[in-house]
Amino acid sequence: MRRSKIAIKAALCLGIFMASAMAQETTAANASVPTKFFDENGAYYGPDCDKDKNYSGAYYTGDYTSAFKKYLGKTDEEIQKKMDDLWNHYFKGDENSKVFYDKGNEGYIKDINNNDVRSEGMSYGMMIAVQTNHKEEFDKLWNWAKNHMWHKGGDWDGYFAWQRNDSGTGGDDNCAPDGEMYFMMSLLFAANRWDDDQYRKDAHYIMDKMWNNPSHKLFNQGNYIIVFQPLGSGNDFSDPSYDLPAYLELFSRWAEKDTDKWKRAVSAARDHLYVSSNKNSGLFADYSAFNGQPQSYSYNSNSTKYMYDAMRSAMNFGMDFYLFGADSVREVEMAKRIIDFFEKDGYKHARFNWNGTGGSEEYTQGEKGANAVAALALKDVSGYDEIIKKNLQMAWDEPFMTGQYRYYDGLVHYLAMLHLSGTFKIWKPKPKDVKEKTMEAAKIGDTEFKEGDVIDWFEDCQLYKVTFPAASTMPTP
């Protein structure tokens, strides 16, 4: 039977027939080819074109099929309920569960154990809010951060105080760089998802100051690695869990200036994550020198060990793998190391020396989430399917945290669940040119389209809104 011109060509700018590639990738889970690239308000998260690349990351394909659906067979309804329950627990729950505190026009995320508010938690909360489409809470968090943490002018211009009391006063004016990274990224996503240019202006102000504040630079000016602290001795080493190459990729594409510096920071982050991963255990130290070796520091007696910060590194490279895939060979290697290590340990312990000795404390909720994201990099490695499922099942089954320590582990797990559920998406600027096309009714992969269906379609670097005006059958590509 004759196919439509679109169906025949189907040569994406990546050189991939999207329907066929995605169908092959998701056959085992009986998942459907993505046919929707806009949310209910018209915000775009679909494919993008990069003629010089041939990667399979979601940035290029627009495929955010949930790992829970693909590997565990969870339904869309089950996944959405899980994500709704997470939101209700941590943002709307009682005094033993919530970490978000609504203060009218403002709101903050509270570190319950330390009884303070941190830029880390505020920026995490904003990322959760934009990815789950909670604009009201996003605005409350951003209002609080702007009014009580954000330095506009002065020595720390553009940066955020890493710690405040819940009254918005006191604390420490210095920054914690993971906060800056998450603030910038969540604001850019918010600008694109909710079509608000003020978010974009705020994000670009911060981005400019990360390189151009005369007193403080977020990145080492020689090697472009993010620093532990952009002042004093904190300039000469890093924290691998601050390496967020997927975010840096987007900054390098969306920045108004310093594009070359952002691009160098992308490569530097990937390199630093790789050398910071112990070659045997796969573990990361809380603090690392620029060559990846554990960095001792007087402020933190455990800085050379795999501790609280370090567990986030696995989520960082796992996120980069499924969103971009540009460093897939090394990220698969890192995933094998760290997942193999925890397999041998039986997922019993939480804290270790960098080489994997000296295991202590019980495997945590945050680690269950972060390591499950890292395990996504093993999807094409023979013999790892059951191990991937095991890690996903642990993340899925984990009860939501309550009590004194719920803030940090709870939010790291929540961020991981965004990735594993397919909720986390790269919200992009709206496409300027969407063309309309018709196509014969068809079955592509396991998705059958019928008369009257309307889908989004990306082909030859062009986005189409496709309608199916007549019933017929097109063979699976």
Secondary structure as UniProt FT lines:
FT   HELIX           5..9
FT   TURN            13..14
FT   HELIX           18..26
FT   HELIX           27..29
FT   TURN            40..41
FT   TURN            51..52
FT   HELIX           58..61
FT   HELIX           67..72
FT   HELIX           76..92
FT   TURN            95..97
FT   STRAND          100..103
FT   TURN            104..105
FT   STRAND          106..109
FT   TURN            112..115
FT   STRAND          116..118
FT   HELIX           119..131
FT   TURN            132..133
FT   HELIX           135..148
FT   TURN            155..158
FT   STRAND          163..164
FT   TURN            166..167
FT   HELIX           177..193
FT   TURN            194..195
FT   HELIX           197..212
FT   TURN            221..223
FT   HELIX           232..236
FT   HELIX           240..242
FT   HELIX           245..254
FT   HELIX           259..276
FT   TURN            279..281
FT   TURN            290..291
FT   TURN            298..299
FT   TURN            301..304
FT   STRAND          305..306
FT   TURN            308..311
FT   HELIX           312..323
FT   TURN            326..327
FT   HELIX           328..345
FT   STRAND          349..353
FT   TURN            354..355
FT   STRAND          360..362
FT   HELIX           365..375
FT   HELIX           376..378
FT   TURN            379..380
FT   TURN            382..383
FT   HELIX           385..397
FT   TURN            404..405
FT   HELIX           406..421
FT   STRAND          434..438
FT   STRAND          443..444
FT   TURN            445..446
FT   STRAND          447..448
FT   TURN            451..452
FT   STRAND          454..459
FT   TURN            460..461
FT   STRAND          462..467
//
